[in-house]
């Protein structure tokens, strides 16, 4: 579904991503792990076209997309749940969700499928509340719902558990597990908490100082070895 080969990225003279390669397959959850400041969010922004890469390639369904703008990648079936949620505070919950359907046209762009409310029942009771009035956990659910209404082929989560209460973390884990088990979507889960990622991911990539320092499937990855790259 997604293939990244030897990408390099710079902020000014700072070499932030160094020859990063990875792939994400349909029907699996890939966890991207690493402590704060190692380049995880930068990598995700490069995948979505928010940041430009200096060299290397990014392919989606065997199509080279390194020069595609973010809206073009979204139209192909890539969805992004950013760190910090970035919901529209002055728009209602319903309006926020509809923003996720910007790549659709006609009736499709105005009709929210009931399965979204099946995943996040709390949102249905808050459709006319402003996004900024929701709690952090509710905003995270809203951000995920906004991504899912686009019916993506790949969904990218940037630290969805950050600053979220435990009950909502369980709900987010439940939704990611359901999406993975459906088998028709690829999931890239960026996390710094190993235990949460280990419950959900089929494979792992660990970043440190902008480089891939470990990768493998769940059975091959030793928890203690991975956690030493996550601890401060």
Buried (B, 14 or more C-beta within 10 A) or exposed (E): BBBBBEBBBBEEEEBBBBBBBBBBBBBBBBBBBBBEEBBBBBBBBBBBBBBEBEEBBBBBBEEEBBEBEEEEBBBBBBBBBBBBBEBBEEBBBBBBBBBBBEBBEEEEEEEBEEEBBEBBEBBBEBBEBBBEEBEEBBBBBBBBBBBBBBBBBBBBBBBBBBEBEEEBBEBBBEBBBEBBEEEEBBBBBBBBBBEBBBEBBBBBBBBBBBBBBBBEEBEEBEEEEBBEBBEE
